[in-house]
């Protein structure tokens, strides 16, 4: 089940409220400003700030 494109367009980073980019494999949303990745597990994005992973 793919993520809804309309939903993806309105999502924002929970930390800085900036734009998010979905990885090509749809495994995570990335925030370039905060350098954090929010994982997608079983087609459900996890936007809990404490569970975000650092990029790089």
N, CA, C and O atoms as a GROMACS GRO file, in nm:
protein
  224
    1UNK      N    1   0.085  -0.118   0.000
    1UNK     CA    2   0.000   0.000   0.000
    1UNK      C    3   0.089   0.124   0.000
    1UNK      O    4   0.164   0.146   0.095
    2UNK      N    5   0.082   0.202  -0.103
    2UNK     CA    6   0.165   0.322  -0.115
    2UNK      C    7   0.108   0.436  -0.033
    2UNK      O    8  -0.012   0.442  -0.004
    3UNK      N    9   0.195   0.526   0.004
    3UNK     CA   10   0.152   0.645   0.078
    3UNK      C   11   0.074   0.737  -0.015
    3UNK      O   12   0.105   0.748  -0.133
    4UNK      N   13  -0.026   0.802   0.039
    4UNK     CA   14  -0.113   0.892  -0.036
    4UNK      C   15  -0.036   1.018  -0.078
    4UNK      O   16   0.011   1.092   0.008
    5UNK      N   17  -0.021   1.043  -0.210
    5UNK     CA   18   0.054   1.161  -0.257
    5UNK      C   19  -0.001   1.294  -0.205
    5UNK      O   20   0.076   1.386  -0.180
    6UNK      N   21  -0.132   1.305  -0.189
    6UNK     CA   22  -0.191   1.429  -0.137
    6UNK      C   23  -0.150   1.451   0.008
    6UNK      O   24  -0.129   1.565   0.049
    7UNK      N   25  -0.140   1.344   0.084
    7UNK     CA   26  -0.098   1.355   0.224
    7UNK      C   27   0.050   1.394   0.231
    7UNK      O   28   0.088   1.478   0.313
    8UNK      N   29   0.132   1.334   0.146
    8UNK     CA   30   0.275   1.363   0.146
    8UNK      C   31   0.301   1.512   0.125
    8UNK      O   32   0.391   1.568   0.187
    9UNK      N   33   0.223   1.576   0.039
    9UNK     CA   34   0.242   1.718   0.007
    9UNK      C   35   0.221   1.810   0.127
    9UNK      O   36   0.282   1.917   0.132
   10UNK      N   37   0.136   1.772   0.222
   10UNK     CA   38   0.104   1.862   0.333
   10UNK      C   39   0.178   1.830   0.461
   10UNK      O   40   0.165   1.903   0.560
   11UNK      N   41   0.256   1.723   0.462
   11UNK     CA   42   0.331   1.687   0.583
   11UNK      C   43   0.445   1.785   0.607
   11UNK      O   44   0.504   1.837   0.512
   12UNK      N   45   0.475   1.809   0.734
   12UNK     CA   46   0.584   1.899   0.772
   12UNK      C   47   0.664   1.836   0.885
   12UNK      O   48   0.614   1.752   0.960
   13UNK      N   49   0.787   1.878   0.896
   13UNK     CA   50   0.874   1.830   1.002
   13UNK      C   51   0.817   1.870   1.138
   13UNK      O   52   0.782   1.986   1.159
   14UNK      N   53   0.805   1.775   1.231
   14UNK     CA   54   0.751   1.809   1.363
   14UNK      C   55   0.841   1.902   1.444
   14UNK      O   56   0.794   1.969   1.536
   15UNK      N   57   0.970   1.907   1.411
   15UNK     CA   58   1.063   1.991   1.487
   15UNK      C   59   1.064   2.135   1.436
   15UNK      O   60   1.045   2.229   1.513
   16UNK      N   61   1.087   2.153   1.304
   16UNK     CA   62   1.103   2.288   1.250
   16UNK      C   63   0.985   2.334   1.164
   16UNK      O   64   0.980   2.450   1.122
   17UNK      N   65   0.891   2.245   1.139
   17UNK     CA   66   0.773   2.272   1.056
   17UNK      C   67   0.809   2.295   0.909
   17UNK      O   68   0.728   2.348   0.832
   18UNK      N   69   0.931   2.256   0.871
   18UNK     CA   70   0.977   2.271   0.733
   18UNK      C   71   0.930   2.157   0.645
   18UNK      O   72   0.866   2.062   0.690
   19UNK      N   73   0.965   2.167   0.518
   19UNK     CA   74   0.926   2.067   0.419
   19UNK      C   75   1.002   1.936   0.440
   19UNK      O   76   1.117   1.936   0.484
   20UNK      N   77   0.935   1.828   0.408
   20UNK     CA   78   0.995   1.695   0.416
   20UNK      C   79   1.008   1.636   0.277
   20UNK      O   80   0.929   1.667   0.188
   21UNK      N   81   1.107   1.552   0.260
   21UNK     CA   82   1.126   1.482   0.133
   21UNK      C   83   1.114   1.333   0.159
   21UNK      O   84   1.179   1.280   0.250
   22UNK      N   85   1.032   1.266   0.081
   22UNK     CA   86   1.016   1.121   0.094
   22UNK      C   87   1.127   1.052   0.018
   22UNK      O   88   1.152   1.084  -0.098
   23UNK      N   89   1.194   0.958   0.082
   23UNK     CA   90   1.297   0.881   0.014
   23UNK      C   91   1.236   0.805  -0.103
   23UNK      O   92   1.117   0.772  -0.100
   24UNK      N   93   1.316   0.778  -0.204
   24UNK     CA   94   1.269   0.707  -0.322
   24UNK      C   95   1.210   0.571  -0.294
   24UNK      O   96   1.118   0.527  -0.363
   25UNK      N   97   1.262   0.503  -0.191
   25UNK     CA   98   1.209   0.372  -0.155
   25UNK      C   99   1.095   0.380  -0.053
   25UNK      O  100   1.047   0.277  -0.004
   26UNK      N  101   1.052   0.502  -0.021
   26UNK     CA  102   0.944   0.530   0.073
   26UNK      C  103   0.968   0.472   0.213
   26UNK      O  104   0.874   0.437   0.283
   27UNK      N  105   1.096   0.463   0.251
   27UNK     CA  106   1.128   0.408   0.383
   27UNK      C  107   1.135   0.513   0.492
   27UNK      O  108   1.135   0.480   0.611
   28UNK      N  109   1.141   0.642   0.452
   28UNK     CA  110   1.152   0.749   0.552
   28UNK      C  111   1.127   0.884   0.488
   28UNK      O  112   1.142   0.903   0.367
   29UNK      N  113   1.087   0.978   0.573
   29UNK     CA  114   1.080   1.119   0.535
   29UNK      C  115   1.204   1.186   0.591
   29UNK      O  116   1.244   1.158   0.704
   30UNK      N  117   1.265   1.274   0.512
   30UNK     CA  118   1.386   1.342   0.556
   30UNK      C  119   1.364   1.492   0.563
   30UNK      O  120   1.301   1.552   0.476
   31UNK      N  121   1.419   1.551   0.668
   31UNK     CA  122   1.418   1.696   0.683
   31UNK      C  123   1.560   1.745   0.663
   31UNK      O  124   1.649   1.714   0.742
   32UNK      N  125   1.581   1.823   0.556
   32UNK     CA  126   1.714   1.876   0.527
   32UNK      C  127   1.759   1.980   0.627
   32UNK      O  128   1.879   1.992   0.653
   33UNK      N  129   1.667   2.055   0.684
   33UNK     CA  130   1.703   2.159   0.781
   33UNK      C  131   1.749   2.100   0.914
   33UNK      O  132   1.851   2.141   0.969
   34UNK      N  133   1.673   2.004   0.964
   34UNK     CA  134   1.704   1.943   1.094
   34UNK      C  135   1.801   1.826   1.082
   34UNK      O  136   1.856   1.780   1.182
   35UNK      N  137   1.821   1.778   0.958
   35UNK     CA  138   1.907   1.661   0.934
   35UNK      C  139   1.856   1.539   1.010
   35UNK      O  140   1.933   1.466   1.072
   36UNK      N  141   1.722   1.519   1.003
   36UNK     CA  142   1.658   1.404   1.068
   36UNK      C  143   1.579   1.324   0.967
   36UNK      O  144   1.529   1.377   0.868
   37UNK      N  145   1.568   1.194   0.995
   37UNK     CA  146   1.486   1.104   0.914
   37UNK      C  147   1.378   1.045   1.002
   37UNK      O  148   1.405   0.998   1.113
   38UNK      N  149   1.255   1.048   0.951
   38UNK     CA  150   1.139   0.991   1.021
   38UNK      C  151   1.100   0.866   0.944
   38UNK      O  152   1.056   0.874   0.829
   39UNK      N  153   1.116   0.751   1.007
   39UNK     CA  154   1.095   0.624   0.940
   39UNK      C  155   0.949   0.597   0.909
   39UNK      O  156   0.859   0.644   0.980
   40UNK      N  157   0.927   0.522   0.802
   40UNK     CA  158   0.794   0.474   0.765
   40UNK      C  159   0.794   0.324   0.789
   40UNK      O  160   0.871   0.251   0.727
   41UNK      N  161   0.707   0.277   0.879
   41UNK     CA  162   0.701   0.135   0.914
   41UNK      C  163   0.560   0.084   0.882
   41UNK      O  164   0.461   0.138   0.932
   42UNK      N  165   0.553  -0.020   0.802
   42UNK     CA  166   0.424  -0.076   0.760
   42UNK      C  167   0.333   0.031   0.700
   42UNK      O  168   0.213   0.036   0.729
   43UNK      N  169   0.393   0.118   0.616
   43UNK     CA  170   0.322   0.226   0.548
   43UNK      C  171   0.267   0.333   0.643
   43UNK      O  172   0.178   0.409   0.606
   44UNK      N  173   0.320   0.338   0.764
   44UNK     CA  174   0.277   0.439   0.862
   44UNK      C  175   0.397   0.525   0.899
   44UNK      O  176   0.493   0.475   0.958
   45UNK      N  177   0.394   0.656   0.866
   45UNK     CA  178   0.505   0.743   0.904
   45UNK      C  179   0.509   0.763   1.056
   45UNK      O  180   0.406   0.784   1.120
   46UNK      N  181   0.630   0.757   1.112
   46UNK     CA  182   0.649   0.778   1.255
   46UNK      C  183   0.712   0.916   1.274
   46UNK      O  184   0.831   0.934   1.247
   47UNK      N  185   0.633   1.012   1.319
   47UNK     CA  186   0.681   1.147   1.336
   47UNK      C  187   0.706   1.181   1.484
   47UNK      O  188   0.698   1.297   1.522
   48UNK      N  189   0.737   1.081   1.565
   48UNK     CA  190   0.773   1.105   1.704
   48UNK      C  191   0.918   1.157   1.705
   48UNK      O  192   1.010   1.084   1.667
   49UNK      N  193   0.936   1.279   1.747
   49UNK     CA  194   1.066   1.345   1.740
   49UNK      C  195   1.177   1.265   1.808
   49UNK      O  196   1.288   1.257   1.757
   50UNK      N  197   1.147   1.207   1.922
   50UNK     CA  198   1.248   1.132   1.996
   50UNK      C  199   1.291   1.004   1.924
   50UNK      O  200   1.396   0.948   1.957
   51UNK      N  201   1.213   0.958   1.828
   51UNK     CA  202   1.246   0.835   1.754
   51UNK      C  203   1.305   0.864   1.616
   51UNK      O  204   1.334   0.771   1.540
   52UNK      N  205   1.322   0.992   1.582
   52UNK     CA  206   1.382   1.029   1.454
   52UNK      C  207   1.530   0.990   1.454
   52UNK      O  208   1.594   0.985   1.560
   53UNK      N  209   1.582   0.962   1.335
   53UNK     CA  210   1.722   0.922   1.322
   53UNK      C  211   1.801   1.032   1.252
   53UNK      O  212   1.751   1.094   1.158
   54UNK      N  213   1.923   1.057   1.296
   54UNK     CA  214   2.004   1.159   1.230
   54UNK      C  215   2.043   1.116   1.088
   54UNK      O  216   2.070   0.999   1.064
   55UNK      N  217   2.045   1.211   0.996
   55UNK     CA  218   2.090   1.184   0.860
   55UNK      C  219   2.242   1.182   0.856
   55UNK      O  220   2.310   1.250   0.934
   56UNK      N  221   2.294   1.104   0.764
   56UNK     CA  222   2.438   1.106   0.741
   56UNK      C  223   2.507   1.005   0.815
   56UNK      O  224   2.629   0.995   0.806
   0.00000   0.00000   0.00000
